[in-house]
Amino acid sequence: EMQHTLAEPKPVDLGEATHEAVERSRLSAETKSIALTRSAEPDCVVFGDGELLVTAVRNLIGNAISYSDPGTQVSVDVRHVGGVVEVAVKDQGQGIPIGEQSRVFERFYRVDAARSRATGGTGLGLAIVKHVCSNHGGEVALESEEGRGSVFTMRLPAAVPTGDGGSGRGPVVVPGATGPITESASLVASDPLGKVSP
């Protein structure tokens, strides 16, 4: 059973988290002769659970590798967009038919059941990604065109300075997280997605 709250959110640099996820996925990519690349802007910090975020990114990378042909590329890019940090995982795979796109985040749903049986997996990977993003006050989106690949993008509220002069005494606010907040820091999470009212 997945946890529904973030008990002790901490600052997480998504540049570092994606580096870890890429390194943990490198052998799978190399086995299929898939080039795995990563780029990250500096200071892409969010509040949350670092291990859950690494798992979510790994699930996206694993999915991209599973549905890509040998000799293609999977890229992971981290960047700031307004008050949001985006992690985009792009593949050059088969793409997802438009009629299937609204269902890919459902538990146990598989676009290509025959291919899924061949590659393994439980059909939970994308559902877990959606759950992790939701628990962090964010979302995950899909852009795909059949025959041209897919881009899965995690969008999470960025941690921004509180303006308290760096005293380290400002509160930590995590939009969408309902667990107790025990950490103090000079950062609060912005709420560009409008998930939490003040």
C-alpha positions in Angstrom: 0.0 0.0 0.0 1.4 3.4 -1.0 1.7 6.1 1.6 -0.8 8.9 1.2 1.0 11.7 3.0 4.5 13.0 3.2 5.4 12.8 6.9 8.7 14.7 6.8 9.1 16.7 3.5 12.7 17.8 2.9 14.3 19.9 0.2 15.1 17.6 -2.8 17.3 18.7 -5.7 15.6 17.1 -8.7 18.9 17.4 -10.6 20.5 15.0 -8.1 17.4 12.8 -7.9 17.3 12.4 -11.7 21.1 11.7 -11.8 20.5 8.8 -9.3 17.5 7.5 -11.3 19.5 7.6 -14.6 22.5 5.8 -13.0 20.1 3.1 -11.6 18.6 2.7 -15.1 21.8 2.7 -17.1 22.3 -1.0 -17.3 18.8 -1.6 -18.7 19.4 1.0 -21.3 22.8 -0.4 -22.3 21.3 -3.9 -22.6 19.0 -2.6 -25.3 21.6 -0.3 -26.9 19.5 2.8 -25.9 21.4 6.0 -25.3 20.3 7.5 -21.9 21.0 11.2 -21.5 20.3 13.8 -18.8 20.4 17.5 -18.5 19.4 19.6 -15.5 19.3 23.3 -14.7 20.8 24.2 -11.3 18.8 24.5 -8.1 15.7 22.7 -9.2 14.6 22.1 -5.7 11.2 20.9 -4.4 10.0 19.7 -1.0 9.2 16.1 -0.6 10.5 12.6 -0.3 13.7 12.1 -2.3 13.4 8.3 -2.6 9.8 8.5 -3.8 10.8 11.1 -6.4 13.8 8.9 -7.6 11.4 6.0 -7.9 8.9 8.0 -9.9 11.6 9.1 -12.4 13.0 5.6 -12.6 9.5 4.3 -13.4 9.3 6.8 -16.3 12.7 5.9 -17.5 12.0 2.2 -17.3 8.8 2.6 -19.2 10.6 4.6 -21.9 13.3 1.9 -22.2 10.7 -0.9 -22.4 8.8 0.7 -25.2 11.8 1.9 -27.2 13.6 0.1 -29.9 17.4 -0.6 -29.8 19.5 2.2 -31.1 17.1 5.0 -30.0 17.5 7.6 -27.2 15.8 8.3 -23.9 16.4 11.8 -22.5 15.7 13.2 -19.0 15.6 16.9 -18.7 15.0 19.0 -15.6 14.2 22.7 -15.7 12.4 25.6 -14.1 9.2 26.8 -15.7 7.8 29.7 -13.7 7.2 28.4 -10.1 7.3 24.8 -11.2 10.1 22.3 -11.7 9.6 20.0 -14.6 11.2 16.6 -15.2 10.6 15.5 -18.8 11.4 11.9 -19.9 11.3 11.7 -23.7 11.6 8.5 -25.8 11.7 7.7 -29.5 9.5 4.7 -29.0 6.3 3.6 -30.7 4.1 6.3 -29.1 0.7 5.9 -27.6 -2.5 5.9 -29.6 -4.7 9.0 -28.8 -7.5 6.7 -27.6 -5.3 5.1 -25.0 -3.6 8.2 -23.5 -6.3 9.0 -20.9 -5.9 5.5 -19.4 -2.1 5.0 -19.2 -2.1 6.2 -15.5 -4.6 3.6 -14.4 -3.4 0.8 -12.2 -2.6 -2.4 -14.2 -3.5 -0.7 -17.5 -1.2 -1.6 -20.4 -1.3 -0.2 -23.9 0.4 -3.2 -25.4 -0.3 -6.3 -23.2 1.8 -8.6 -25.4 4.9 -6.4 -25.3 4.4 -5.9 -21.5 4.4 -9.6 -21.0 7.6 -9.9 -22.9 9.3 -7.1 -21.0 7.9 -7.8 -17.6 6.4 -5.3 -15.3 3.2 -5.1 -13.3 1.3 -2.3 -15.0 1.7 -0.1 -11.8 4.7 2.1 -12.9 2.8 5.0 -14.3 0.1 4.8 -11.6 2.8 5.1 -9.0 4.3 8.2 -10.8 0.9 9.8 -10.8 0.4 9.1 -7.1 3.9 10.4 -6.1 3.3 13.6 -8.1 -0.1 14.1 -6.5 1.4 13.6 -3.0 3.9 16.3 -3.8 1.3 18.8 -4.9 2.0 18.3 -8.6 1.0 16.4 -11.6 2.2 14.2 -14.5 1.3 14.9 -18.1 1.7 12.9 -21.3 2.4 14.1 -24.9 2.6 11.3 -27.5 2.2 10.8 -31.1 1.9 7.3 -32.5 5.0 6.2 -34.2 7.0 9.3 -33.0 7.5 8.6 -29.3 6.3 10.0 -26.0 7.2 12.7 -23.4 6.1 12.2 -19.8 6.5 15.4 -17.7 6.3 15.6 -14.0 5.4 19.1 -12.8 6.1 19.9 -9.1 5.9 23.1 -7.1 9.4 24.6 -6.8 10.8 25.5 -3.5 11.5 29.3 -3.4 13.3 31.6 -0.9 11.0 33.0 1.8 12.9 36.3 2.0 13.7 35.8 5.7 17.3 36.6 5.0 18.4 33.0 5.0 17.8 32.7 8.7 16.6 29.1 8.2 13.6 29.8 10.4 10.9 30.1 7.8 8.2 27.4 7.7 8.2 24.6 5.2 5.0 24.4 3.2 4.3 21.5 0.9 1.2 22.1 -1.3 -1.0 19.0 -1.5 0.9 17.2 1.4 -1.3 16.5 4.3 1.2 15.0 6.7 2.8 16.8 9.6 5.5 19.3 8.8 8.4 19.0 11.2 11.2 20.5 9.1 12.2 24.2 9.3 14.0 25.9 6.5 14.4 29.2 4.7 12.4 27.9 1.8 8.7 27.4 1.2 7.1 25.7 -1.7 5.3 27.9 -4.2 1.9 26.8 -5.4 1.7 27.6 -9.1 -0.6 24.7 -9.8 -3.2 26.1 -7.5 -3.6 22.8 -5.6 -3.8 24.3 -2.1 -5.7 27.4 -0.9 -4.0 29.5 1.8 
